[in-house]
Every structure is written in C-alpha cells, then in structure tokens.
Amino acid sequence: MRLYECDHCGQTIHFDNRSCVNCGHRLAFVPERLAMHALAEDEGEGTWHPVAEPGYKVRLCANAAMDICNWTVPTDDPNVFCPACRHNRLVPDASTEVGLNQWRRISQAQRHLFYSLLRWNLPCTTREQDPEGGLVFDFLVDEVQPDGTVVPAMTGHEDGLIAIRAAEADDATREQVRVMMNEPYRTMLGHFRHETGHYMWDKLVRDGGRLDEFRAVFGDETADYGEALQRNYEQGPPPGWQETFISTYASTHPWEDFAECFAHYLHIVDTLETARSYGMSIEPQQHEELSVEVAFNPYHAQGAGQLVSAWIPFSVALNSLHRSMGVPDLYPFILTPAVVGKLEFIHRLVHSRG
C-alpha cells in the first residue's frame, strides 16, 4: 500500500485516514482515481470535491455515516455504496458496539482487498449485474444454542458468495482458531484474499478457458473435493508437502492450492508496494546476498520471479525484526521453485486483464 499526500497541505497521509492531522480536511479514497484526496463539502448539495478541483463532484459512501468506510462514489452512480461496500449482503449489527467494531475491522480488510482488485482491473461484478455468479459477501454471526453452546459460523465460497465469520474480526477469537487449527498465519485480510481467490478461479480460469494450463501447474481439480477435505482432516498433509505447496491447506485440493497462492501473491505485491513507498532497502554488511531494493512497481512486475527475488530478503529481515520483539514471524512460509511456478501462473492470470 502506497503513501499519499494531503492535496491541501502536503501532509503525509495513509490509506485508512479520515482526516488530515495537519490541516483538518476530510480525507477519502476516490476509487476511480485510486487516490486519496482532501475534500471540501459543497454547501447544500450533499456532495464533496477535492480541494483543488471544485468541478469534480463525489459523494461519500453511505457507510461513511457510521465511520465504517472512507471511500467515495461518483455523483452519477445510482449506487449509494462504494465499489467495495456494494458487494455486501449480510453485515454485523451496527446497533451494538460489538457489531459496529467488527464491521469496521472487516471493512478495513475488505477495502485493502478491493484496492488490489481495482489496481489490476480484476472482475468483481455485483449480484445485480450477475445474479448467478456476482461477488457478494455475507459476514455471519455465530449461532448460540438454547443451552448456550456456540456454533461458529463457517468461512467459505460458493459461486461468488463469500461467507466470512464476523467473530474473527476479534483478535482473541481469531487467535484461538489459529492455534486450534495449528496455522502459522490467520488474518481477516487473509480470509478475504483467499476466498476471493476461489471467485477469481471461477472467472479467470474456468470461465476464461485456462483449465488445461491450470491443471498443468496445480493438478486436476475434478478430484472429489469432499473426499480431499476429509482426507486432509483425518490424515494431514502428504509427506514432503513443503516442496510443492505454500501451506498445508494448499495441499488439500487444487482449488485450495490456487486460492492460497492467489492470497500470497496479493500479500507479496501489496507489502512490497508498501516497502517501496517508504523507500525501504536492505544492505546488511557482509551479507550482500540479502541486499535488496524495490526499484520497480510491484503492481507492474515483470513476473513472479522479480517479486520473489525482492520478497525473500525483505521477509527474512522482517521475520528477524519480529523475533527481536518476541513476536511470531511476519511471513512464516517458504517459497520453493514449485510454489514460485504457481505464483507465476497467478501473475500471468492477473495481468491478462490489462
């Protein structure tokens, strides 16, 4: 994620900011421009404009009223929600403090996802545009039985419908699940990127005529998915899975392998863009093999190899910093040649959209 400047006073601002700490102007992300702007309100019109462009009118996303979203909508767009929020169907109960806080954290992750989708012009039709396969999100609450037993909501994807357990917006709940599942990494943004990977498989691989190319890299997705899941839960990953898969869950089935690789591709690109925006470079003395500078735009990388060549030294350094603070590694994964080949497939797929 890149850094921005307030276009009124020049103060450094960030993607999630709502107001400039220096000049006090309202800040918002304008999706069609992929940029943050300082806004001025149009008296009596219900619209806003960038401070330097009085003629460019926008409306705040309807979810801005509850401080859930800081994106805008073009004034000629009939939808009151921004390009991210308009995909939501079931949301947490904003009338409660718990529900409102969950929704704010969920929305933050969702907007980071949609930033990447917009950067690459990836398909994200709504259910109004595509009733059978449009992208739609349900943020589900847990079911409480009469005896007080909690039945957790399930996170998953089916034909464009992505269900995410709202309770995992709470750090304690999500960490409890991570430990129970013996996972090295679990975040709300990771859920969004993984489950959206399944949607992208439908749109770009299945509907895009790339099944043969996909199978050559990931394997035969016609293998029974239910049996694959059952085998994974009963037997665990196959021996030597680390050589071929980015995670144990990726080894379950080619669909999950693709979704995991899609999520990691977004992890790597977006984090490298952040490093580039901050001008970060690594030059460890007497360890020149770890020297790296992100001298290219990660969103326009030449290939997965270019991304990985920069990412590995950065992730090693970041993991070392985390260990120095006594916290888990930021990126506890290994990018083997087989995994890089899968990331290259994702790269070609993403960039085929122009």
C-alpha positions as CSV (number, residue, x, y, z in Angstrom):
1,M,0.0,0.0,0.0
2,R,1.5,3.3,-1.1
3,L,1.7,6.6,0.9
4,Y,-0.3,9.6,-0.1
5,E,-0.1,13.4,0.5
6,C,-2.9,15.7,1.5
7,D,-3.5,17.8,-1.6
8,H,-4.3,20.8,0.6
9,C,-1.3,21.0,2.9
10,G,1.1,18.3,1.7
11,Q,1.0,16.3,4.9
12,T,1.8,12.6,4.6
13,I,-1.5,10.6,4.8
14,H,-2.4,6.9,4.8
15,F,-5.0,4.8,3.0
16,D,-7.2,4.4,6.1
17,N,-7.1,8.1,7.2
18,R,-10.4,10.0,7.6
19,S,-8.9,13.5,8.3
20,C,-5.6,15.3,7.9
21,V,-3.9,15.7,11.3
22,N,-2.2,18.9,10.0
23,C,-5.0,20.9,8.2
24,G,-8.1,19.1,9.4
25,H,-9.6,18.5,5.9
26,R,-11.8,15.5,5.4
27,L,-9.9,12.7,3.6
28,A,-11.3,10.0,1.4
29,F,-10.2,7.4,-1.2
30,V,-11.6,8.1,-4.7
31,P,-11.7,4.6,-6.3
32,E,-11.9,5.7,-9.9
33,R,-8.7,7.6,-9.4
34,L,-7.0,5.1,-7.0
35,A,-6.0,8.1,-4.9
36,M,-6.6,9.7,-1.5
37,H,-7.9,13.3,-1.7
38,A,-8.6,16.1,0.8
39,L,-12.3,17.0,0.3
40,A,-14.4,20.1,0.7
41,E,-18.1,19.9,1.1
42,D,-20.4,21.5,-1.5
43,E,-22.8,23.7,0.5
44,G,-26.4,22.3,0.4
45,E,-25.7,19.8,-2.4
46,G,-24.8,16.7,-0.4
47,T,-21.6,16.3,-2.5
48,W,-17.9,16.8,-2.0
49,H,-15.0,17.7,-4.2
50,P,-11.2,17.5,-4.0
51,V,-10.0,20.9,-2.6
52,A,-8.1,21.7,-5.8
53,E,-10.9,20.6,-8.2
54,P,-14.2,22.2,-7.4
55,G,-15.7,20.8,-10.6
56,Y,-15.0,17.1,-9.6
57,K,-18.0,16.0,-7.5
58,V,-18.3,12.9,-5.4
59,R,-20.5,11.5,-2.7
60,L,-19.3,9.8,0.4
61,C,-20.1,6.0,0.6
62,A,-23.3,5.5,2.6
63,N,-21.2,3.6,5.2
64,A,-19.2,6.7,6.0
65,A,-22.1,7.8,8.2
66,M,-21.0,5.1,10.8
67,D,-17.3,5.6,10.2
68,I,-17.1,2.2,8.5
69,C,-15.8,3.3,5.1
70,N,-13.7,6.2,3.8
71,W,-14.3,5.7,0.1
72,T,-16.4,7.8,-2.3
73,V,-18.9,7.3,-5.1
74,P,-19.2,9.3,-8.3
75,T,-22.2,11.6,-8.3
76,D,-23.7,9.9,-11.4
77,D,-23.5,6.4,-9.9
78,P,-27.0,5.3,-8.7
79,N,-25.5,3.1,-6.0
80,V,-25.1,4.8,-2.6
81,F,-22.3,2.4,-1.7
82,C,-18.7,2.5,-2.9
83,P,-17.2,-0.2,-5.2
84,A,-16.2,-2.3,-2.1
85,C,-19.2,-1.9,0.2
86,R,-21.8,-2.5,-2.6
87,H,-20.8,-6.2,-2.6
88,N,-22.0,-6.7,1.0
89,R,-25.3,-8.5,1.7
90,L,-25.3,-9.5,5.4
91,V,-23.3,-7.3,7.7
92,P,-22.8,-7.2,11.5
93,D,-25.4,-5.4,13.7
94,A,-24.2,-1.8,13.8
95,S,-26.6,-1.0,16.6
96,T,-24.3,-2.9,19.0
97,E,-20.8,-1.8,20.0
98,V,-19.5,-5.3,19.3
99,G,-21.1,-5.5,15.8
100,L,-20.0,-2.0,14.9
101,N,-16.4,-2.7,15.9
102,Q,-16.5,-6.0,14.0
103,W,-17.8,-4.3,10.8
104,R,-15.2,-1.5,11.0
105,R,-12.4,-4.1,11.1
106,I,-14.0,-6.2,8.4
107,S,-14.4,-3.2,6.2
108,Q,-10.8,-2.2,6.6
109,A,-9.6,-5.5,5.4
110,Q,-12.2,-5.6,2.6
111,R,-11.0,-2.2,1.3
112,H,-7.4,-3.4,1.2
113,L,-8.6,-6.3,-0.9
114,F,-10.5,-4.1,-3.3
115,Y,-7.6,-1.8,-3.7
116,S,-5.7,-4.6,-5.3
117,L,-8.7,-5.8,-7.4
118,L,-9.1,-2.3,-8.8
119,R,-5.3,-1.9,-9.5
120,W,-5.4,-4.9,-11.8
121,N,-8.9,-4.3,-13.2
122,L,-10.0,-7.8,-11.9
123,P,-13.6,-8.9,-12.4
124,C,-15.9,-8.0,-9.5
125,T,-19.4,-7.9,-10.7
126,T,-22.2,-7.4,-8.2
127,R,-25.2,-9.7,-7.8
128,E,-27.3,-7.1,-9.6
129,Q,-25.0,-7.4,-12.6
130,D,-24.6,-11.1,-12.4
131,P,-27.4,-12.8,-10.3
132,E,-25.9,-16.3,-10.6
133,G,-22.2,-15.6,-10.0
134,G,-21.6,-12.0,-8.9
135,L,-19.4,-11.3,-6.0
136,V,-21.3,-10.9,-2.7
137,F,-20.2,-11.1,0.9
138,D,-22.1,-12.4,4.0
139,F,-20.5,-11.6,7.3
140,L,-22.1,-14.3,9.5
141,V,-22.6,-14.3,13.3
142,D,-22.2,-17.4,15.4
143,E,-25.3,-19.3,16.3
144,V,-26.0,-19.6,20.0
145,Q,-27.9,-22.8,21.0
146,P,-30.5,-22.8,23.8
147,D,-28.0,-24.4,26.2
148,G,-25.5,-21.6,25.5
149,T,-23.3,-23.7,23.2
150,V,-21.8,-21.5,20.4
151,V,-21.8,-22.9,16.8
152,P,-19.2,-21.0,14.9
153,A,-20.2,-19.5,11.5
154,M,-18.3,-21.0,8.6
155,T,-16.0,-19.1,6.3
156,G,-16.1,-20.2,2.6
157,H,-17.0,-19.6,-1.0
158,E,-19.7,-20.9,-3.4
159,D,-20.5,-19.4,-6.8
160,G,-19.4,-15.9,-6.0
161,L,-20.9,-15.9,-2.5
162,I,-18.2,-15.4,0.1
163,A,-19.2,-16.1,3.8
164,I,-16.8,-14.8,6.5
165,R,-17.2,-15.4,10.2
166,A,-17.7,-12.0,11.7
167,A,-16.3,-13.1,15.1
168,E,-12.9,-13.4,13.6
169,A,-12.7,-9.7,13.4
170,D,-11.9,-10.0,17.1
171,D,-8.3,-10.7,17.7
172,A,-8.8,-13.1,20.6
173,T,-11.3,-15.3,18.7
174,R,-9.2,-15.4,15.6
175,E,-6.0,-16.3,17.5
176,Q,-7.8,-19.1,19.3
177,V,-8.9,-20.6,16.0
178,R,-5.4,-20.2,14.6
179,V,-3.9,-22.1,17.5
180,M,-6.6,-24.8,17.3
181,M,-6.0,-25.2,13.6
182,N,-2.2,-25.2,14.0
183,E,-1.9,-22.4,11.5
184,P,1.2,-20.1,11.3
185,Y,-0.9,-17.2,9.9
186,R,-4.5,-16.2,10.1
187,T,-5.9,-12.7,9.5
188,M,-9.1,-11.1,8.3
189,L,-7.4,-9.8,5.2
190,G,-6.0,-13.3,4.6
191,H,-9.6,-14.6,4.6
192,F,-10.7,-12.0,2.1
193,R,-7.8,-12.7,-0.3
194,H,-8.1,-16.5,0.0
195,E,-11.8,-16.7,-0.6
196,T,-11.7,-14.1,-3.4
197,G,-9.1,-16.4,-5.0
198,H,-11.9,-19.0,-5.4
199,Y,-14.1,-16.4,-7.1
200,M,-11.2,-15.5,-9.4
201,W,-10.7,-19.1,-10.3
202,D,-14.3,-19.3,-11.5
203,K,-14.0,-16.1,-13.5
204,L,-10.4,-16.2,-14.9
205,V,-9.7,-20.0,-15.1
206,R,-12.9,-21.9,-15.5
207,D,-14.8,-19.2,-17.5
208,G,-11.6,-17.8,-19.0
209,G,-10.7,-21.0,-20.9
210,R,-7.5,-21.7,-18.9
211,L,-8.3,-25.1,-17.4
212,D,-5.6,-27.0,-19.3
213,E,-2.9,-24.5,-18.3
214,F,-4.2,-24.6,-14.7
215,R,-4.1,-28.4,-14.5
216,A,-0.5,-28.5,-15.8
217,V,0.5,-26.3,-12.8
218,F,-1.9,-27.2,-10.0
219,G,-3.3,-30.6,-10.8
220,D,-6.7,-32.0,-11.7
221,E,-9.5,-30.0,-9.9
222,T,-12.1,-32.6,-10.8
223,A,-10.8,-34.8,-7.9
224,D,-13.6,-35.1,-5.4
225,Y,-13.4,-32.0,-3.1
226,G,-15.3,-33.5,-0.2
227,E,-13.1,-36.6,-0.1
228,A,-10.0,-34.4,-0.3
229,L,-11.1,-32.3,2.7
230,Q,-11.9,-35.4,4.7
231,R,-8.6,-37.0,3.9
232,N,-6.8,-33.8,4.9
233,Y,-8.6,-33.6,8.3
234,E,-8.0,-37.3,9.0
235,Q,-4.5,-37.8,7.7
236,G,-3.0,-34.3,7.5
237,P,-0.8,-33.1,4.6
238,P,1.1,-35.6,2.4
239,P,4.8,-36.3,3.2
240,G,7.1,-33.7,1.7
241,W,4.3,-31.2,1.1
242,Q,6.7,-28.3,1.8
243,E,8.4,-28.8,-1.5
244,T,5.3,-28.3,-3.6
245,F,2.8,-26.2,-1.5
246,I,2.8,-22.9,0.2
247,S,0.8,-24.2,3.2
248,T,-0.7,-27.5,4.4
249,Y,-4.1,-26.3,3.4
250,A,-2.9,-25.7,-0.1
251,S,-2.1,-29.4,-0.3
252,T,-5.8,-30.4,0.2
253,H,-7.0,-29.8,-3.3
254,P,-6.0,-27.8,-6.5
255,W,-8.8,-25.3,-5.8
256,E,-7.4,-24.6,-2.3
257,D,-3.8,-24.5,-3.7
258,F,-4.9,-21.9,-6.2
259,A,-6.7,-19.8,-3.6
260,E,-3.8,-19.9,-1.2
261,C,-1.3,-18.9,-4.0
262,F,-3.7,-16.1,-5.1
263,A,-3.8,-14.8,-1.5
264,H,0.0,-15.0,-1.2
265,Y,0.5,-13.2,-4.5
266,L,-1.5,-10.3,-3.1
267,H,0.3,-10.4,0.2
268,I,3.7,-10.1,-1.5
269,V,2.7,-7.4,-4.1
270,D,0.9,-5.2,-1.6
271,T,3.7,-5.5,1.1
272,L,6.4,-4.8,-1.5
273,E,4.5,-1.7,-2.6
274,T,4.5,-0.5,1.0
275,A,8.2,-1.1,1.3
276,R,8.8,0.8,-2.0
277,S,6.6,3.7,-0.9
278,Y,8.7,4.1,2.3
279,G,11.9,3.9,0.3
280,M,13.0,0.8,2.2
281,S,16.1,-1.1,1.2
282,I,18.2,-3.8,2.9
283,E,22.0,-3.7,2.8
284,P,23.4,-6.0,5.5
285,Q,27.1,-5.7,5.9
286,Q,29.0,-8.9,4.9
287,H,25.7,-10.4,3.8
288,E,25.4,-8.9,0.3
289,E,23.2,-11.8,-0.9
290,L,20.4,-10.3,1.2
291,S,20.7,-6.8,-0.2
292,V,17.6,-5.6,-2.0
293,E,15.7,-2.5,-3.0
294,V,12.3,-2.4,-4.6
295,A,13.3,-0.4,-7.6
296,F,10.2,-1.5,-9.6
297,N,6.4,-1.1,-9.2
298,P,5.3,-4.4,-7.7
299,Y,1.8,-4.0,-9.3
300,H,3.5,-3.9,-12.7
301,A,6.2,-6.5,-12.0
302,Q,7.7,-8.4,-15.0
303,G,6.9,-11.7,-13.4
304,A,6.7,-13.7,-10.1
305,G,10.5,-14.2,-10.2
306,Q,11.1,-10.5,-9.9
307,L,8.7,-10.2,-7.0
308,V,10.1,-13.2,-5.1
309,S,13.7,-12.0,-5.6
310,A,12.8,-8.9,-3.7
311,W,10.4,-10.5,-1.3
312,I,12.7,-13.2,0.1
313,P,15.3,-10.8,1.5
314,F,12.6,-8.5,2.8
315,S,10.7,-11.3,4.5
316,V,13.9,-12.6,6.1
317,A,14.6,-9.1,7.5
318,L,11.0,-8.6,8.7
319,N,11.0,-12.0,10.4
320,S,14.2,-11.2,12.1
321,L,12.8,-7.9,13.4
322,H,9.7,-9.7,14.7
323,R,11.8,-12.3,16.5
324,S,13.8,-9.4,18.1
325,M,10.5,-8.2,19.6
326,G,9.5,-11.7,20.7
327,V,6.5,-12.0,18.3
328,P,5.8,-14.6,15.6
329,D,7.4,-14.3,12.1
330,L,5.5,-11.9,9.8
331,Y,5.8,-14.3,6.9
332,P,6.3,-17.9,8.1
333,F,6.3,-19.5,4.7
334,I,8.9,-20.9,2.2
335,L,8.7,-20.1,-1.5
336,T,10.1,-23.2,-3.2
337,P,10.6,-23.3,-7.0
338,A,7.4,-25.2,-7.4
339,V,5.5,-22.5,-5.4
340,V,7.1,-19.8,-7.5
341,G,5.9,-21.5,-10.6
342,K,2.4,-21.4,-9.2
343,L,2.8,-17.7,-8.4
344,E,3.9,-17.1,-12.0
345,F,0.6,-18.6,-13.2
346,I,-1.2,-16.2,-10.9
347,H,0.9,-13.4,-12.2
348,R,0.0,-14.1,-15.8
349,L,-3.6,-14.5,-15.0
350,V,-3.8,-11.3,-13.1
351,H,-2.0,-9.3,-15.7
352,S,-4.0,-10.7,-18.6
353,R,-6.7,-8.3,-17.6
354,G,-4.6,-5.3,-18.6
